[in-house]
Every structure is written in structure tokens, then in C-alpha cells.
Amino acid sequence: MRHHDHEHNDIFDRGLQFDLSTLLQRRRVLGLFAGASLATLVGCANGSSGTATEATSSASSASSSSSTTTSSGSCQEIPEETAGPYPGDGSNGANILTQSGIVRSDIRSSIGSASAVAQGVPLTINLTIQDTSKNCAALAGAAVYLWHCDRDGNYSMYSQSIINENYLRGVQETDSSGKVTFTSIFPACYSGRWPHIHFEVYPSVAKATDSANKIATSQIALPADVCNTVYATDGYSQSVRNLQQVSLANDNVFGDDDGARQLGTITGSVSSGLTVALTAPV
């Protein structure tokens, strides 16, 4: 949620429990209109286009070559990875998870008293969470906390230049299909690491306030060809050299299996916006 939408609204200072109460009230109200709006929704779906038509050749090749899901007939947990030194979940310094407004899909802006908005190539992040204890059925009602660095390779809440900001961090509840969607920007490649996105999975939104409750921690690896395309645009110049000095094979997180099970599928284009998707059994 953009800062200017709530700059003078005290409901954003009442904490996560208030957020949850408000969310439940809104769901009850929306439920009253579900039947009346079903036909309209179906009509809109039939008339809409869900595919970017301006895809670059780089993004198109990534779409066809990058694997993100477990192989047919298998149900194997996504590799457990480090949350890194900048999680913002209370395990290493500040805890953004207890702040009102953190449950959101658009994570480009800071929340609370912070005001900055992260700039960069638009990126939609789609995660599908599966339950390995139920043969990889959709894990509905779980919570996903997702975060990553900005266009300059800095992490909000930690990097000195943006230590008072908290953008590019957010929590979403998985729907009946186990899916969450975040609106963000394409992260930089900083020295020593392959371009990536962090996420943690929690049993529920109510329990997503304490890192001790998380049930999985992993990362999304971004495909090389799309990274090269994005980093050729304005604002990402330092990522060009950094990417040349690393690879999936030698990355200290993805290196064990070349990131094969964490490599996101990319669609779209730099000009119209990119989308990365990953299925994560936990």
C-alpha cells in the first residue's frame, strides 16, 4: 500500500491483530456479493488477456527453458536455504512482521512512517505453495513473507542508505490454490550472489509475526538471460559486472544443484513488466 494512501490514517498504527480483524470483516462483507458478481466475473475472465504480448526474445526463451516445479509424479520439498543477513523477521535485528500494513501484495513502497518507493523494472512474483504431507496438494491459508534487495543491491532496514525504509517486504495469505502474488521490481545482482528473491512460509498469517513459527525458508533464482536483459536498462549498470562474476553453479546457495529446483520461470517483457513464477513444496 502506498504511503500517501495512509499518511494521516491512524488505523495503520494499530498492529497486525487489527489488520487481521479488519481483513475478516471485509471478507464477510464481500461474501454477500459473491453470488451476484459471479456471472460478471466469468464474463470478464472470458474477455481478458492474461499473457503479455510484448515479450522480448530473452524473456520468451527463459519461459520455455526455465523449470520451476517438481517433476511429474514427485513430491519433494524445495531446498531449505538461509534467510541471509537481512531477513527483517526479528531473527537478526528489526522485525517488520509485527508492523501494521505488512500484509499486502504491492511491496514497492515503504509502510508506517517511511515513505520511499523502490524503482526498477516492474516484476510480478507468483508463488504456489504445496503441502508435501498431502502429496503436494495446495497449501491454502498459509502465509508467505517475501523480501529482496532493490535496484542498487541494498536491503531496506539494513543497508545504510535505506536503513529507515522497509520497502520490498510483504506478507500474503495463500488462496485455495496455494498461490500468492506480489507486485515488486526486479532485484539487482550484488557482489558474491546470484540474483534471487527470499521467502519464508508460515502456517498462517496470525503466526507470521515470529520467525520461530516459520515452516520453510527458501529463495527464487532468476534466469540468466532475463537478468542480462534487465541489467542492460537504466539504473542497473552495477549489476552487469556483478553478474559476470557469479554463476548458478558456484553460488553459495544455489550451487548444490545449480538452482534447478528454485529457478523461476519468467514471462513478459522489460517494457510491459515481467512475471516470475515458482512452485514451492514445503
Secondary structure, DSSP 8 states (H G I E B T S, - for coil): --HHHHTT-GGGGS-HHHHHHHHHHHHHHHHHHHHHHHHHHHHHHHH---S-SS--HHHHHHHHH---S--TT-----------S---BSTTS-BGGGSTT-B-SB-SB--TT---B--SSEEEEEEEEEEGGGTTEE-TT-EEEEE---TTS--TTTSGGGTT---SEEEEE--TTSEEEEEEE-----TTS-SEEEEEEES-STTTT-GGG-SEEEEEE--HHHHHHHHTSTT-HHHHHHHHT--TTT-TTTTTTTTTTTB-EEEEETTTEEEEEEEEE-
